[in-house]
């Protein structure tokens, strides 16, 4: 396994999304922490196109610091919009994401399932900032049609997967609290609907643990469809992304199950919105290295 640094590190330090100057700064700080592998993200149209416009300089900045971008995430909520024009534009922007992932020679391209089109009368998930522990109150409109929303998402995810496959990239989705696909079984249902082994999972321990999942069982259900890991800890009540070992995640159970299924890809530290983030990242990396050593799992990084 190889240890990577999630883009939540940059978001936690510089906001959502970081501007281009702070993007360069975050890349340098990731290198200073000793990481060799990192993620990169483009949020909605403006930030995605800004990142794409700087791709050559960003790649140079990474190469000069000995970094490799292994996962690119274009954040495009309109992929699940019921408005055909907005969805069409999101699919065009996904092509930009594919170009970025190919340019950086990534292993995977990742998306989320995004927030359902409900009327939120309280906080809305991930609207302005990635926040944890929100309480959601919603109204379901009389004309809301779940089956239409599900069919729309299946169509979009299938289209994205087909293009990723043509490009030679593995395509993966991360279940997150408050989104259309928020747990393992919802993702399995989506995988069945898409029907292609090129479509896999980002297994995010922080979100799934807060969803009351039995994480080793999540690994067993997904098996070799786990393409990528986001690892963080919490108390199982709030989807915080704490340092590893500072919550109640069954880490030995998770990685024993992953070892059973031959997972040997990237494990990305997804720590954020915690005091002294840099020290939390260093502690988490050491925790992970020690754990994998005890389990006789080879680790790099």
Helices and strands as residue ranges (DSSP letters): E 2-5, H 8-14, H 20-32, E 37-43, H 44-53, H 55-64, E 68-75, G 77-80, H 84-103, E 108-112, E 119-120, E 138-139, H 146-167, E 170-174, H 184-194, E 199-204, H 205-210, H 215-222, G 223-225, E 226-231, H 251-260, E 266-269, H 277-294
